[in-house]
């Protein structure tokens, strides 16, 4: 990469790390706080589900806004929303309002909806041969979140002894402010405009097998991950494990999510995206096998590490495959469709997690993932054998 590309990728990766630190902190504590604030235990994970819904709702408006005003102003707007979201969540805890707490997490998800375009911006700022590596490096920024996110919860837990975790959400707001300063220094190329005769109709684009596989695979992998991760803190506490045991499990889960990103891009280049997605689905099925085998701390820890690894291979493989399916003039249109579908389905999975756990328990929640994971594995295997990964013509 040249100096300009390296600077952009570094800023995007660092901004990704700050954004995901905020998300991971909320993932670790929002379910527990929700159980204290919610009128019904079945609604305990609603703040986390609202965060995922926020991602889905913001995906299309974020893409449209950036198409109009550019990537950098759009990213700055998203980080500003993140500041407000964290402050609102802190205020909600102060006044003990479950509704405001849910709304704060909905807006925090909207921040992530904007930030999810960081990986595409990294591709646009790099040479085509460096695309998969740029995606991986930006996603790898999340490795910082594995340690910083849970630590935020610990640091800010007792700032105000009578109001647990208010301080944690104030620190979360400060992270979004830091992201604003990083994003302000981006120097990104203009997004290619749609030109008549150059961009194909959306109906033609979405019928490509590679695009369908990328969206389906990323949706299944992300949905399985978010469903299990959302329910994990409640399941661990429900099994009698101490609250302090939740932090290392979430922490190492996030390490599993992002540590492979340092080499996943190179693996995609060498073996192809469908092969990497296959590995992801196998790892996600391995998570299910371990999760249903016992309810002790080692079972949760090893299962969640496998869950993170599986997500990484499925999601990065799916994103890399997506970038092979559109022309420059089609990129924003396809990216918006991808983000809306993927995170719409992820939102459904997150909303289902609390209800499934409350009604059927940890084991059946995990087993419910198996049919779609098997279908996704078979579809990726078929594509890998057929070699249907030819990039869209320029």
N, C-alpha and C positions, 0 to 999 in steps of 0.2 A: 504494500500500500504506500502511496505517496504521503507527504507530511499532512496535507489537508485532510485526506481520508482518515489517517490515524487520529488526528485531533477530533474529528467528528465522531468517529467510533468510540474513542475514549469518553467523550462527553455523554454520548448516548448510553454507554455501558454504565458510567457512574450514575447517571440519572435513573437508569433502570434499577440499579442497586438501591438507591434512596427510595424510589417508589415501592419496590418490592419489600423493603424493610418495613415500611408502613403497613403494607398488606399482610405480611407475615405476622407482625405484632397483633394485628386485629384478628387474624385467623386463630392465633394462640389463646386470646383472652375474650373475644367477643361472644363466643358460645357460653362460656362460664358466666360472664356478666349478663348475657341475655337470660340465662336461667334464673338469675337473681331479680331481674327487672320485669320479665315477661309475666303476663297473667296466667299463662299455661305453659307447662314444661315442654309441650310439643312445639312451642314457638321459640325455644331457646336459641336455635340456630338461625332464626330469621334475620338477625343483623348480618350474618355471613352470607346468607342467601341474597339479601338486599344488595350487598356489595357486588355479587356476581351479576345480579339483574342490572345494576348500574353500569357494569362493563358492556352488557348487551345493548342497553338503551343508548349508550353514548357512542357506540361503534359507528353507526351510520352518520349521525350529526358531526362527529369528529372528522370523518373522512370528507364529508361535504364542506365543512368549514376550512379544512386544510387545502382542499381543491381550490377554494376561493381566495384564501389569504396566505397560503403557504404553510410548510411544515413547522418552521420555527415559531411563528405567532400562535399556531394551533397548540404546540407543545407548551408554550408559556401560559396559554389560557388554561390548559388542563392542569398544570401544576398549581395555578392559582386556585382552581376548584379544590385541589387537594388540601391546600392550607385551610380553606373555609370548612371543608368536611371534617378535618381533625378537630378544629376549634368547636364545631357544633357537637361532635361526639363527646368532647370534654365537658361542655356545658350540659349536655343531656345527663351525664353521670352526676354532675353537680346537683341538678334538680330532680334526679331519679326519674327521668322520663323515658320510657321504653320507646315510644313513638319517635321522639327526636333522636334517640340512639340509632334506631333503624334508618332514619333519614340521613343521618351523618354517614352511615356506611354505604347507603345508596350513592351518595355524592363521592365518597372515596372510591367506589367502583367506577364512577364516571371518570375520575382522574386516571384510573388504570386503563379505561377505554381509550383515552387519548394516548397514553404511554405505550399501549400495545403496538402503535405504529412506529415506535423507535426502531424495531428490527427491520421494517421496510425502508425507513429512512437510511439506515446503515447500508442496505443493498444499493440504494440509489446513489450513495456517496462513494461507492467502491466500484472497481472494475468488475465486469461480469464473472471473471474467473475467481474473484474473491468473495462472491456473494454468500456462499454457504458459510465461509469462515466469518464474515462480518455478522451474519445472523447469530452464529454461535458465540462470538465475543460479546455481543450486546446481551444475549440471554445469560451468558456466564456472569454478567454483573450481579445476578441474583445470588451468587455464592456469598457475597457480603451480607445479604439479607438473612442468610441462614444463621449467622451469629449476631448481627446487629438487631434484627427484628425482635427475637425473644428477649435479648438483653434490654431493649427499650422498655419492655414490660416490667422487667425486674427493677431497672433504675427508677422508673416513674411510679411504681406501684404504691409506695408509701409517702410520696411527696406531701400529700394531704391525708393524714391518718384516718380521718373520718370519711374520706371519699376515695376509695381504692381505685387506682389506675387513671385518675384524672391527669396526673403528671405525665403518665405514659402517652396520652393523646396530645398533650402539649408538646412533648418531644417530637412526636410524629408530625405535628404542624411545622416544627423547625426543620425537619428533613425536607419537607416540600419547599420551604423557602430556599434551602441550599440547592435543591434541584433547579429552581428558577434561575439562580446565578449561573449554573452550569449550562443550562439550555440557552441562556442569552448569548453565549459565545459560539453557538453553532453557525457554521457557514455551509449551508446545504445547497445543492443544485436545485433549480426550479423543477417542479414536477411536470412531466411531459403532458401538454394539453391534449385533449381528444381532438383528432382531426378527421374530417369527413373522408371516407374512403380508406382510412388507415385502421381505425378501430372497428372490430367486428361487432355485430349485434350480440347483446348479452346472452340471448338464447342459444346462439352458436357456441359461445365460449363455455357456458356451463355444461354443455353436452360432452365435453372432452373427458375421457375416462380418467386421465391424470388429475384433472381438477376435482372431479367427483371424489376420487380416492383421497386427495389431500384434505378436502373438507370433512369427509366422513371419518377418516382416520384421526384427524386432529380433534374432532368433536367427541369421538368415543374415548380417546385417550385422556383428554382434559376432563370430560364428565366423570369418568371412573375415578380420576385422581381427586377431584374436588368433592365428590360424594363421600369418599372414605376419609379424606382429611378433615372435612367439616364435622363428621361424627366422631372422630378419634378422641378429642378431649372429653366429650360426654361419655363415651364408652369406657375410657380409662378410669374416670371418676366413678362410673357406675359399677365397675368391677372391684372397687375398693382400693385402687391404687392412689397414692398421695398426689395432691395437686402439683407438687414439685416435679413429679415424673413426666408431666405433659411437656414441659419445655424442652428437654433433650430429645424427646421423640419428634416433635415438630422441627427442631433444629436440624437433626440428622436427616429428616425427610427432605428438608429444603436443600441440604447439601447434596442429597441424591438427585434432586431436581436439576441442580445447576452445575455441579462439579464436572459432569461429562461434557459440558458445553465447550470446554477447552479443546476437545478433539472430535466432537460429534460432526462438526462441519467437514473435517478431513475424511471422516468415515463415509459421509454422504458422497463426497467427490469420488472416493475410491470404489464404493460398492453400490451406489445409487440410493435414492431416497426410499423406495419401497422396501429394500432389504433392511434399512435402518428402522423403518416403521414396524416391520415384522418383529425385530428384536424387542421393540417397545411393547408390543402386545403380549409377547411371551413373558416379559418381566411383570407386566400388570396381572397376568394370570397367576404368576408365581406369588405375587402379593396376596391374591385371594386365597391361595392354598395355605400360606403361612398364617394369614389373619384368622382363618376358621379352625386352625389347628390348636389354638390355646388362647388364654386370656391373661397371661402373665406379661410383665414388662418386656422380656426379650421378644415375645411374639409381636407385640405392638411395634417395638423398635425396628426389628428386621423387616416386618411387613411394610412399614411406612418408608423405609429406605428403598425397598424394591418398588414401591409405588412411585417414588420420586424418580428413580432411574427409568422406569417404564414411561412415565410422562415425558421425560427429556427426549428419548429416542422417538416416541410417537409424534410429539409436537414439533420438534426441530425437523424431523424427516418430512412431516406434513407441510411445514412452512417452506422448506427448500423445494419440495415438489410443486407447491403452488406457484413459486416464482418462475417455473418453467412453462407455465400455461398461458401467459399473457404477453402481449406486445407492450412497449413503453406507453403508448397512448391509452392502453386499457388498464394500466396498473391500479389506479385509484378505484375504478369501478369494481374490479375483481377483488381487491383488498377489502373494500367495504362489504361486499356480499359475504366474503369469507368470515370477517370478524362478526358480522351480525348473526350468521347461522351458527358458527362455532360457539359464541358466547351466549346466544339464545338457548342453545341446548344445554350448555354448562349451567346456565341459570336454573333451568328446569331440574337438573341433577342436584344442584345445591338446595333448591327449595324442597326437594324430596328427601334430602338426607335426614333432617330432624324428624320428619314424620315417619320415615321408614325405621329409624332407630327406635323411636318411642313406641311404635306399634309392633315391630317384629324383631328388634334386637340387632346386634352387631353382625352375627353370623349370616343371617338372611340378607342383610343390607349388602354385604360383600358378594354373596352368591348371586344376587340380582344383576351384577355386572357381567357375569360370565357369558351369556348368550351373545351380546353385542361385541364383546372382546373376541370371541371365536369367529364371528362373521368378519370382523375387521382384519383379523389375522389371515383368514382364508383369502380375502379380497387383496390384501397386500402381497400375499404369496403368488396369487395368480398374476398380478401386475408385474412382479419381479421376474417371473418366468417369461412373460410375453414381451417385456422390454418396452412397454408403452409409456415412455417418459420423454418423448421427443419434444424439445421446446417449441413454443408457438412461433411461427415464422415472423420475422421482423417486417 
